[in-house]
Amino acid sequence: MPTTRSSVIVAVARCLGWRRAYTDTTEIDALLTQQADLTYSQAPDPADLAAARHDELAVQPLLINVRGRVLADFVYLEAVLADARTRRRDPELIRSLQAVVGHSRQPTTLLADAVRTTTVRTTAVDADSH
């Protein structure tokens, strides 16, 4: 099968980690649906997690890891927002980014609270056993 110039460009772009930008909302909606479907299909089975019987300290590193990834994405989104403002991008894009950044603070705070509860619960159990 002959290789077209555009397919070579797409292959090279993928190797470099570049992503395609979409100009059609139908394509975006399909991509977002595919992304969600893939994420949920790869998620751990709740029954398997329940069978593992994680205690607080076993869950703690997982929560710290998730918070770190969410926080990194949050900081990146703040930079994207700042850049959009500096470059005077579409006001609707800026409003959307402001909303995302505004709501991104809550998950990092809630995850930090969840991490703290792993130590509080463990400390309370240790105190009760003495």
C-alpha positions as CSV (number, residue, x, y, z in Angstrom):
1,M,0.0,0.0,0.0
2,P,1.5,3.3,-1.0
3,T,2.2,5.9,1.7
4,T,0.8,9.3,1.3
5,R,2.7,12.4,2.3
6,S,-0.1,13.3,4.9
7,S,0.1,9.8,6.5
8,V,3.8,10.2,6.9
9,I,3.3,13.6,8.5
10,V,0.8,12.2,10.9
11,A,3.1,9.3,11.8
12,V,6.0,11.7,12.4
13,A,3.8,14.0,14.4
14,R,2.7,11.1,16.6
15,C,6.3,10.0,17.2
16,L,7.1,13.6,18.3
17,G,4.1,13.6,20.7
18,W,2.2,16.2,18.7
19,R,-1.6,15.9,18.7
20,R,-4.1,16.7,16.0
21,A,-6.2,19.8,16.5
22,Y,-9.9,19.4,15.5
23,T,-12.0,22.1,13.9
24,D,-15.3,20.2,13.9
25,T,-17.3,19.8,17.1
26,T,-18.7,16.5,15.9
27,E,-15.2,15.1,15.8
28,I,-14.5,16.5,19.2
29,D,-17.6,15.0,20.7
30,A,-16.7,11.6,19.2
31,L,-13.1,12.0,20.6
32,L,-14.4,12.9,24.1
33,T,-16.8,10.0,24.1
34,Q,-14.0,7.6,23.0
35,Q,-11.7,9.0,25.6
36,A,-14.3,8.4,28.4
37,D,-15.2,5.0,27.1
38,L,-11.5,4.0,27.1
39,T,-10.9,5.4,30.5
40,Y,-13.8,3.6,32.1
41,S,-13.0,0.3,30.3
42,Q,-9.5,0.4,31.8
43,A,-10.6,1.4,35.3
44,P,-10.2,-1.2,38.1
45,D,-13.2,-3.3,38.9
46,P,-14.8,-2.1,42.2
47,A,-15.4,-5.7,43.2
48,D,-11.6,-6.4,42.8
49,L,-10.8,-3.3,44.9
50,A,-13.2,-4.4,47.6
51,A,-11.7,-7.8,47.7
52,A,-8.2,-6.3,48.2
53,R,-9.4,-4.7,51.5
54,H,-7.1,-1.7,51.4
55,D,-6.4,-0.2,54.8
56,E,-5.8,3.6,55.2
57,L,-2.1,3.4,54.8
58,A,-2.3,1.2,51.7
59,V,-4.6,3.8,50.1
60,Q,-2.5,6.8,51.1
61,P,0.2,6.5,48.4
62,L,-2.5,6.0,45.7
63,L,-4.2,9.2,46.8
64,I,-1.0,11.1,47.0
65,N,-0.1,10.0,43.4
66,V,-3.5,11.0,42.1
67,R,-3.3,14.4,43.8
68,G,0.1,15.0,42.3
69,R,-1.1,14.3,38.8
70,V,-4.2,16.4,39.3
71,L,-2.1,19.2,40.8
72,A,0.3,19.1,37.8
73,D,-2.6,19.3,35.4
74,F,-4.0,22.2,37.4
75,V,-0.8,24.1,37.3
76,Y,-0.5,23.5,33.5
77,L,-4.1,24.7,33.0
78,E,-3.2,27.9,34.9
79,A,-0.4,28.5,32.5
80,V,-2.6,27.9,29.5
81,L,-5.1,30.4,30.9
82,A,-2.4,33.0,31.5
83,D,-1.1,32.4,27.9
84,A,-4.6,32.8,26.5
85,R,-5.1,36.0,28.3
86,T,-1.7,37.4,27.2
87,R,-2.3,36.5,23.6
88,R,-5.9,37.9,23.8
89,R,-7.5,34.6,22.6
90,D,-11.2,34.2,22.1
91,P,-13.1,35.5,25.2
92,E,-15.2,32.4,25.3
93,L,-12.0,30.3,25.5
94,I,-10.7,32.4,28.3
95,R,-14.1,32.1,30.2
96,S,-14.0,28.4,29.8
97,L,-10.5,28.1,31.0
98,Q,-11.2,30.3,33.9
99,A,-14.1,28.0,34.9
100,V,-11.9,25.0,34.6
101,V,-9.1,26.5,36.6
102,G,-11.6,27.7,39.2
103,H,-13.0,24.3,39.6
104,S,-9.6,22.5,39.5
105,R,-8.7,23.8,43.0
106,Q,-11.5,21.8,44.7
107,P,-10.3,18.3,43.7
108,T,-6.7,19.0,44.8
109,T,-8.1,20.3,48.2
110,L,-10.4,17.3,48.5
111,L,-7.7,14.9,47.7
112,A,-5.3,16.5,50.2
113,D,-8.1,16.1,52.8
114,A,-8.5,12.5,51.9
115,V,-4.7,11.9,52.3
116,R,-4.8,13.5,55.7
117,T,-7.7,11.2,56.8
118,T,-5.5,8.2,56.2
119,T,-3.0,9.4,58.8
120,V,-5.7,10.6,61.2
121,R,-7.5,7.3,61.1
122,T,-4.3,5.3,61.5
123,T,-3.2,7.5,64.4
124,A,-6.5,7.1,66.2
125,V,-6.4,3.3,65.8
126,D,-2.8,3.1,67.1
127,A,-3.8,5.3,70.1
128,D,-6.8,3.0,70.9
129,S,-4.6,-0.1,70.8
130,H,-2.3,1.2,73.6
